[in-house]
């Protein structure tokens, strides 16, 4: 079903692109079609109920359309798409990369960067090398774009704009207690003014950035640029709260055992050996006859989980 909807969206936008010369009539229907295809089919939020998913996407749609108008009228899209007569080139060079950006969960998934922050770059193998390559590519692209802007006499205007962007980023980095998070849609909006040229490379860059914006907003919404460390980490583990790891259940040793407390479940006596907030068992020997795991239910006030080692008479493993 997902791929059928994608195929229908690609066919519709391609036909519209081939037979439309108006920049507005080309941009806005394609933006709407790609946005809803991404949000409802190719990269939807983690919502299983269709009605709730539709409600979620519709809540993001109106703000996204306002930003789409800003991109079109104020950030160079109208200038890039205006008075183009090569319809096939426009379709291949702008619309194609736009779909690539909107489908970046498939097309760009090979890049080992999930989130652009220091903690994730440390944890993800190959992320630093990938980021270095991306930065080098951006520098080369920026060099060519600067040359084109100088040829058109618009270099000073845009260098002032990007100086403002860089200054704002530096100020955000200096705010205590908050971390700068450059989301998909933020990166797209920062780089989009630099594509307001009628060149073939600019068509490719602009389409890709619009697609990245669509994917970022349809999937994640307008997440804040500044986030606390806890919000930035989300459900990811931190070194400060890492659970203890036991290499083998058959050779398990408690580092600092709590005072043994006799428990009973029916006629089976049990001894509580360790109380922790989380735990991890690697290389678990499921045949060990003396291991039983139990965890307390969530209480109104946060309570620790309980890891219980049962007597040798029990032979089952429960959690």
Buried (B, 14 or more C-beta within 10 A) or exposed (E): EEEEBBEEBBEBBBEBBEEBEEBBEBBBBBBBBBBBBBBBBBBBBEEEEEEEBBEBBEEBBEEBBEBBBEBBEEBBBBBBBEEBEEBEEBBBBBBBBBBBBBBBEEBBEEBBBEBBBEBBBEEBEEBEEBBEEEEEEEEEBEEEBBEBBEEEEEBEEBEEEBEEEEEEBEEBEEEEEBBBBBBBBBBBBBBBBBBBBBBEBBBBBBBBBBBBBBBBBBBBBBBEBBBEEEEBBEEEEEEEEEEBEBEEBEEBEEEEEEEEEEBEEEEEEBEBBBBBEEBEBEEBBEEBBBBBBBBEEEEEEEEEBBBBBBEEEBEEBEE
